[in-house]
Amino acid sequence: MKFSCSAAALALFLSACGSGGGDRAPDGNEAAAANAAAANESAAAEPGAAACPFRRTREWVGSVERGHVRINGYVDVQMAGFRPALTERAGAGPGTLALDLAFAPAPNEPINDHVRYERTGAPSYRIAEIWCGGERIETIDMIVVN
Protein backbone atom coordinates (compact mmCIF):
# COMPACT_ATOMS: atom_id res chain seq x y z
CA MET A 1 0.00 0.00 0.00
CA LYS A 2 1.42 3.43 -0.88
CA PHE A 3 1.30 6.47 1.36
CA SER A 4 2.36 9.89 0.14
CA CYS A 5 3.37 12.57 2.56
CA SER A 6 4.48 16.13 2.15
CA ALA A 7 7.66 17.43 3.68
CA ALA A 8 5.66 19.51 6.17
CA ALA A 9 3.61 16.53 7.33
CA LEU A 10 6.76 14.42 7.68
CA ALA A 11 8.44 17.18 9.70
CA LEU A 12 5.35 17.40 11.94
CA PHE A 13 5.39 13.64 12.45
CA LEU A 14 9.12 13.54 13.23
CA SER A 15 8.72 16.36 15.75
CA ALA A 16 5.96 14.31 17.43
CA CYS A 17 8.39 11.40 17.70
CA GLY A 18 10.76 13.50 19.82
CA SER A 19 14.49 13.94 19.58
CA GLY A 20 15.20 11.02 21.91
CA GLY A 21 18.98 11.50 21.91
CA GLY A 22 20.77 8.32 22.88
CA ASP A 23 18.21 7.18 25.47
CA ARG A 24 17.09 3.96 23.80
CA ALA A 25 16.19 0.83 25.72
CA PRO A 26 18.28 -2.22 24.80
CA ASP A 27 15.45 -3.73 22.76
CA GLY A 28 13.89 -0.38 21.84
CA ASN A 29 10.35 -1.40 22.88
CA GLU A 30 9.87 1.37 25.49
CA ALA A 31 11.07 4.13 23.15
CA ALA A 32 9.03 2.72 20.30
CA ALA A 33 5.92 2.60 22.50
CA ALA A 34 6.31 6.26 23.41
CA ASN A 35 6.83 7.22 19.76
CA ALA A 36 3.85 5.18 18.58
CA ALA A 37 1.64 6.86 21.18
CA ALA A 38 2.90 10.30 20.14
CA ALA A 39 2.30 9.49 16.47
CA ASN A 40 -1.26 8.32 17.19
CA GLU A 41 -2.01 11.46 19.23
CA SER A 42 -0.60 13.60 16.42
CA ALA A 43 -2.73 11.77 13.85
CA ALA A 44 -5.87 12.23 15.95
CA ALA A 45 -5.16 15.92 16.51
CA GLU A 46 -4.55 16.74 12.83
CA PRO A 47 -7.25 15.24 10.60
CA GLY A 48 -6.17 15.03 6.98
CA ALA A 49 -2.45 15.05 7.83
CA ALA A 50 -0.31 12.24 6.44
CA ALA A 51 0.20 10.40 9.72
CA CYS A 52 2.01 7.32 8.41
CA PRO A 53 5.48 8.14 7.09
CA PHE A 54 6.06 4.74 5.46
CA ARG A 55 5.23 4.66 1.75
CA ARG A 56 5.48 0.88 1.36
CA THR A 57 5.63 -2.21 3.53
CA ARG A 58 6.24 -5.77 2.37
CA GLU A 59 6.99 -9.39 3.25
CA TRP A 60 5.17 -9.52 6.59
CA VAL A 61 5.48 -12.88 8.36
CA GLY A 62 4.25 -13.83 11.81
CA SER A 63 4.64 -16.98 13.90
CA VAL A 64 3.83 -18.32 17.35
CA GLU A 65 5.83 -21.22 18.76
CA ARG A 66 5.30 -22.35 22.37
CA GLY A 67 4.39 -18.86 23.57
CA HIS A 68 7.09 -17.06 21.55
CA VAL A 69 5.67 -14.56 19.04
CA ARG A 70 7.71 -13.23 16.12
CA ILE A 71 6.62 -10.65 13.53
CA ASN A 72 8.98 -9.58 10.73
CA GLY A 73 8.57 -7.26 7.79
CA TYR A 74 10.20 -4.57 5.68
CA VAL A 75 9.28 -0.91 5.36
CA ASP A 76 10.39 1.92 3.08
CA VAL A 77 12.39 4.08 5.52
CA GLN A 78 15.07 5.91 3.46
CA MET A 79 16.19 7.92 6.48
CA ALA A 80 19.17 7.47 8.80
CA GLY A 81 18.84 8.24 12.50
CA PHE A 82 15.47 6.50 12.85
CA ARG A 83 14.35 2.91 12.61
CA PRO A 84 10.95 1.32 12.18
CA ALA A 85 9.52 -0.15 15.38
CA LEU A 86 6.48 -2.24 16.30
CA THR A 87 4.65 -1.85 19.63
CA GLU A 88 1.50 -3.45 20.95
CA ARG A 89 -1.75 -1.64 20.28
CA ALA A 90 -4.71 -1.89 22.67
CA GLY A 91 -8.18 -2.97 21.60
CA ALA A 92 -7.49 -6.03 19.44
CA GLY A 93 -10.08 -8.79 19.38
CA PRO A 94 -9.50 -12.25 20.86
CA GLY A 95 -6.78 -14.22 19.06
CA THR A 96 -5.46 -11.05 17.39
CA LEU A 97 -2.22 -9.19 18.08
CA ALA A 98 -2.40 -5.55 16.95
CA LEU A 99 0.87 -3.63 16.55
CA ASP A 100 1.59 0.03 15.81
CA LEU A 101 4.32 0.81 13.29
CA ALA A 102 6.21 4.05 13.96
CA PHE A 103 9.66 5.63 13.88
CA ALA A 104 11.94 5.13 16.87
CA PRO A 105 14.95 7.43 17.27
CA ALA A 106 18.18 5.56 16.54
CA PRO A 107 21.04 8.07 16.43
CA ASN A 108 24.07 6.93 14.46
CA GLU A 109 22.17 3.95 13.02
CA PRO A 110 22.36 3.48 9.25
CA ILE A 111 19.22 3.15 7.16
CA ASN A 112 17.49 -0.07 8.21
CA ASP A 113 14.27 -1.22 6.57
CA HIS A 114 13.77 -4.44 8.57
CA VAL A 115 11.32 -4.33 11.45
CA ARG A 116 10.93 -7.08 14.04
CA TYR A 117 8.73 -7.69 17.06
CA GLU A 118 9.31 -10.55 19.53
CA ARG A 119 7.58 -11.48 22.74
CA THR A 120 7.67 -14.52 25.00
CA GLY A 121 4.86 -15.77 27.20
CA ALA A 122 2.23 -14.76 24.65
CA PRO A 123 -1.07 -16.47 23.91
CA SER A 124 -1.48 -18.35 20.66
CA TYR A 125 -2.45 -15.52 18.32
CA ARG A 126 -4.06 -16.48 15.01
CA ILE A 127 -3.93 -13.04 13.36
CA ALA A 128 -1.63 -10.03 13.61
CA GLU A 129 -2.55 -6.55 12.42
CA ILE A 130 -0.07 -3.81 11.56
CA TRP A 131 -1.37 -0.28 12.15
CA CYS A 132 0.23 3.00 11.15
CA GLY A 133 -1.17 6.47 11.83
CA GLY A 134 -4.48 5.08 13.06
CA GLU A 135 -5.06 2.97 9.93
CA ARG A 136 -4.68 -0.81 9.58
CA ILE A 137 -2.18 -1.32 6.76
CA GLU A 138 -1.64 -5.10 6.93
CA THR A 139 -3.28 -8.26 8.27
CA ILE A 140 -1.09 -11.32 8.81
CA ASP A 141 -2.25 -14.93 9.23
CA MET A 142 0.04 -16.24 11.96
CA ILE A 143 1.91 -19.51 11.51
CA VAL A 144 1.25 -21.53 14.68
CA VAL A 145 3.87 -24.16 15.51
CA ASN A 146 3.26 -26.50 18.43
VENTA-V827134 format. One record per backbone hydrogen bond with DSSP energy under -0.5 kcal/mol. NH is the residue of the N-H (numbers start at 0). CO is the residue of the C=O. Records with the same first field share a line. If there is no record, write none. Layout:
BEGIN
NH: CO  CO
END
This chain:
BEGIN
9: 5
10: 6
11: 7
12: 8
13: 9
14: 10
15: 11
16: 12
17: 13  14
20: 18
22: 19
23: 21
31: 27
32: 28
33: 29
34: 30
35: 31
36: 32
37: 33
38: 34
39: 35
40: 36
41: 37
42: 38
43: 39
44: 40
45: 41
46: 44
48: 45
50: 48
52: 50
54: 52  75
57: 73
60: 71
62: 69
63: 142
64: 67
65: 144
67: 64
68: 66  118
69: 62
70: 116
71: 60
72: 114
73: 57
74: 112
75: 55
76: 74
80: 108
81: 78
82: 103
83: 111
84: 101
86: 99
88: 97
91: 88
95: 92
96: 126
97: 95
98: 128
99: 86
100: 130
101: 84  99
103: 82
105: 80
106: 20
108: 105
114: 72
116: 70
118: 68
121: 66
124: 122
125: 94
126: 94
127: 139
128: 96
129: 137
130: 98  128
131: 134
134: 131
136: 129  134
137: 129
139: 127
141: 125  139
142: 61
143: 141
144: 63  142
END
